[in-house]
Amino acid sequence: MPGPERMPALTMEAMDDAQRAAAQELIAGPRGAVFGPFIPLMRSPELLNRLQKVGEYLRFGSALDKRISEFAMLVVSRQWTQQFEWCMHYPLALQAGVQQEVLDALAQGRRPQGMAPDEELAYEICDELARMHGVSDGTYARAVATFGERGVVDLLGLVGYFTTVSMIMNVARTPPMQDAKAAPLASFPL
């Protein structure tokens, strides 16, 4: 990540009333703190409030299996070379059952070999969305058969949400967490 962080954390004293209320809601929710994308998003507390509710649903209430959600988050993180999200979700994907070899190939910018069939399908959806801004009929039919319509919509929402927060954090130059348990991503091209 080139250059210094552009939008560092605000102290509670530096926040206005709307920002303080948004921070308190995050702290009281399942995340328990203001971190990652919510640090730059604090500059727009109404957007933060709306996006964090979408993210909360996608992480904690989605129709998708946690393994697929975590894997798709990492595919998007790799596409955007988003360090915070990669370092945050890499250990969570391992805990959810994604194979380390799959994640290591993804980190290197390669299409992973040995993905489970549903992981491969999630990868294809993320890849087609990034390259073609849609998905083929064949991929769509397989996705509905595998994830159901709700799961497909939740996966598309997850890709959109993580694309949004990746863009925000890349522009803000949000660093990975201090105690990250994953190595940062190399920049493209590898």
C-alpha positions in Angstrom: 0.0 0.0 0.0 1.8 3.1 -1.1 2.0 6.2 1.1 0.6 6.9 4.6 -2.9 6.2 5.8 -5.2 8.9 4.5 -8.2 8.5 6.9 -6.9 7.3 10.2 -9.1 6.5 13.2 -11.0 9.4 14.8 -11.0 9.8 18.5 -14.5 9.9 20.1 -13.7 13.5 21.0 -13.1 14.4 17.4 -16.4 12.9 16.2 -19.6 14.7 15.7 -22.9 13.4 17.2 -23.7 11.3 14.2 -20.3 9.8 14.1 -20.3 9.0 17.8 -23.8 7.3 17.4 -22.5 5.2 14.5 -19.4 4.2 16.5 -21.5 3.2 19.5 -23.7 1.1 17.3 -20.7 -0.8 15.9 -19.2 -1.3 19.4 -22.6 -2.6 20.7 -23.0 -5.0 17.7 -21.3 -8.3 16.8 -18.2 -6.6 15.6 -17.5 -5.0 19.0 -15.3 -2.2 17.7 -14.7 0.4 15.0 -12.0 -1.0 12.8 -11.1 -1.8 9.1 -13.6 -0.3 6.6 -15.5 1.5 9.4 -12.6 3.8 10.1 -12.7 5.6 6.8 -16.5 5.2 6.5 -16.8 7.1 9.8 -16.4 10.2 7.6 -19.9 9.5 6.3 -21.8 8.0 9.3 -25.1 7.5 7.4 -23.4 5.5 4.7 -21.5 3.6 7.4 -24.8 2.8 9.2 -26.4 1.4 6.1 -23.3 -0.5 4.8 -22.5 -2.0 8.1 -26.0 -3.5 8.4 -25.5 -5.1 4.9 -22.1 -6.4 6.0 -23.5 -7.7 9.2 -26.2 -9.7 7.4 -23.7 -11.0 4.8 -21.2 -12.1 7.4 -23.6 -13.4 10.1 -27.0 -14.1 8.5 -26.4 -15.1 4.9 -27.9 -18.2 3.3 -24.3 -19.2 2.3 -22.2 -21.6 4.1 -19.5 -19.7 6.1 -16.7 -21.5 4.2 -18.1 -20.2 0.9 -18.6 -16.7 2.2 -15.1 -16.5 3.7 -13.6 -17.9 0.4 -15.5 -15.4 -1.7 -14.4 -12.5 0.5 -10.8 -13.6 -0.1 -11.3 -13.8 -3.9 -12.6 -10.2 -3.9 -9.8 -9.2 -1.5 -7.2 -10.7 -4.0 -8.9 -9.0 -6.9 -8.5 -5.6 -5.2 -5.3 -6.4 -3.3 -7.1 -5.4 -0.2 -4.8 -6.0 2.7 -7.1 -5.5 5.7 -9.8 -7.8 4.4 -7.2 -10.4 3.3 -5.5 -10.5 6.6 -8.8 -10.5 8.5 -10.5 -13.2 6.6 -7.6 -15.6 5.7 -7.6 -17.3 9.2 -11.4 -17.3 9.2 -11.5 -19.1 5.9 -9.0 -21.7 7.2 -11.1 -22.2 10.3 -14.2 -22.6 8.1 -12.5 -25.4 6.1 -10.9 -23.8 3.0 -7.7 -25.6 2.3 -4.5 -23.6 2.8 -3.1 -24.6 -0.6 -6.2 -23.1 -2.2 -5.7 -19.8 -0.3 -2.0 -19.7 -1.1 -2.6 -20.1 -4.8 -5.2 -17.4 -4.6 -2.8 -15.1 -2.8 -0.3 -15.7 -5.7 -3.0 -14.6 -8.2 -3.5 -18.1 -9.6 -6.7 -20.0 -10.1 -6.5 -22.5 -7.2 -6.4 -26.2 -7.9 -8.1 -28.6 -5.6 -11.1 -26.3 -4.7 -14.2 -28.1 -3.4 -16.9 -28.0 -6.2 -18.9 -25.2 -4.4 -15.7 -23.2 -3.9 -14.8 -23.5 -7.5 -18.3 -22.3 -8.4 -18.0 -19.3 -6.1 -14.6 -18.6 -7.6 -16.1 -18.7 -11.1 -18.9 -16.3 -10.1 -16.4 -13.8 -8.6 -14.1 -14.2 -11.6 -16.9 -13.7 -14.2 -18.3 -10.8 -12.4 -14.9 -9.1 -12.3 -14.1 -9.8 -16.0 -17.5 -9.7 -17.7 -19.7 -7.7 -15.2 -22.2 -10.6 -15.2 -22.2 -14.4 -15.2 -22.8 -16.9 -18.1 -26.0 -18.9 -18.3 -24.1 -22.1 -17.4 -22.5 -20.6 -14.3 -25.9 -19.1 -13.2 -27.7 -22.4 -13.6 -25.0 -24.2 -11.6 -25.1 -21.5 -9.0 -28.9 -21.7 -8.5 -28.7 -25.6 -8.3 -25.9 -25.3 -5.7 -26.7 -22.3 -3.6 -30.4 -21.6 -4.5 -31.7 -18.3 -5.6 -31.3 -16.7 -2.2 -27.8 -18.0 -2.0 -26.9 -16.6 -5.4 -28.3 -13.2 -4.4 -26.4 -13.3 -1.1 -23.2 -14.2 -2.9 -23.7 -11.3 -5.4 -24.4 -9.0 -2.5 -21.3 -10.2 -0.7 -19.1 -9.6 -3.8 -20.6 -6.1 -4.1 -20.2 -5.2 -0.5 -16.6 -6.4 -0.3 -15.8 -4.6 -3.6 -17.2 -1.4 -2.0 -15.3 -1.7 1.2 -12.1 -2.7 -0.7 -12.3 0.4 -2.8 -12.9 2.6 0.2 -10.0 1.1 2.2 -7.7 1.1 -0.8 -8.3 4.8 -1.3 -8.0 5.5 2.4 -4.9 3.3 2.5 -6.3 1.4 5.5 -3.5 -0.8 6.8 -4.0 -4.4 7.9 -4.6 -5.1 11.6 -1.5 -4.9 13.8 -1.8 -8.5 14.9 -2.7 -10.0 11.5 -2.3 -13.7 11.2 -1.8 -13.7 7.5 0.9 -12.4 5.3 0.0 -9.3 3.2 -0.8 -9.7 -0.4 1.8 -8.9 -3.1 0.7 -6.3 -5.6 -0.3 -7.3 -9.1 1.3 -8.1 -11.4 2.9 -11.0 -9.6 
